[in-house]
Amino acid sequence: MKKEDERGEVVRYRLQRARETLVDARILAERERWNACVNRLYYSCFYAVSALLLQHGFSSAKHTGIRGLFNRHFVAPGEVSKELAQLYNDLFDRRQESDYADFVRIEPSRVEPWIETTERFIAHIAAMIER
């Protein structure tokens, strides 16, 4: 298999993971598991962003590196709106907080709007990949 074919396969796999992880987030929201829902929302965005970056030949071993590449190559030039990029950055921060800090409970009123925005985020990134 050619390197380009392998890369395309990984890109498609990561985009599928993004979609599956969004489904997981919805299930967690139905169960009112808000911190876990935020984790899954973040990873849904992360998988989509890492797919987009890989398609364009970028990668990083660190989450902060992925965020930096995404912001530099897709947000700054305007291919992704600042609103959608802010979602990704907010989810990164909230996931860090809820996964690693003690006594953190993220309120449903904050999480619920992120679910629909994450769906739009994934759709936008998928459309960019499929172009």
Secondary structure in CASP SS format (residue, H / E / C, confidence):
PFRMAT SS
TARGET T0000
AUTHOR 0000-0000-0000
METHOD secondary structure of the structure
MODEL  1
M C 1.00
K C 1.00
K H 1.00
E H 1.00
D H 1.00
E H 1.00
R H 1.00
G H 1.00
E H 1.00
V H 1.00
V H 1.00
R H 1.00
Y H 1.00
R H 1.00
L H 1.00
Q H 1.00
R H 1.00
A H 1.00
R H 1.00
E H 1.00
T H 1.00
L H 1.00
V H 1.00
D H 1.00
A H 1.00
R H 1.00
I H 1.00
L H 1.00
A H 1.00
E H 1.00
R C 1.00
E C 1.00
R C 1.00
W H 1.00
N H 1.00
A H 1.00
C H 1.00
V H 1.00
N H 1.00
R H 1.00
L H 1.00
Y H 1.00
Y H 1.00
S H 1.00
C H 1.00
F H 1.00
Y H 1.00
A H 1.00
V H 1.00
S H 1.00
A H 1.00
L H 1.00
L H 1.00
L H 1.00
Q H 1.00
H C 1.00
G C 1.00
F C 1.00
S C 1.00
S C 1.00
A C 1.00
K C 1.00
H H 1.00
T H 1.00
G H 1.00
I H 1.00
R H 1.00
G H 1.00
L H 1.00
F H 1.00
N H 1.00
R H 1.00
H H 1.00
F H 1.00
V H 1.00
A C 1.00
P C 1.00
G C 1.00
E C 1.00
V C 1.00
S C 1.00
K H 1.00
E H 1.00
L H 1.00
A H 1.00
Q H 1.00
L H 1.00
Y H 1.00
N H 1.00
D H 1.00
L H 1.00
F H 1.00
D H 1.00
R H 1.00
R H 1.00
Q H 1.00
E H 1.00
S H 1.00
D H 1.00
Y H 1.00
A C 1.00
D C 1.00
F C 1.00
V C 1.00
R C 1.00
I C 1.00
E C 1.00
P H 1.00
S H 1.00
R H 1.00
V H 1.00
E H 1.00
P H 1.00
W H 1.00
I H 1.00
E H 1.00
T H 1.00
T H 1.00
E H 1.00
R H 1.00
F H 1.00
I H 1.00
A H 1.00
H H 1.00
I H 1.00
A H 1.00
A H 1.00
M H 1.00
I H 1.00
E H 1.00
R C 1.00
END
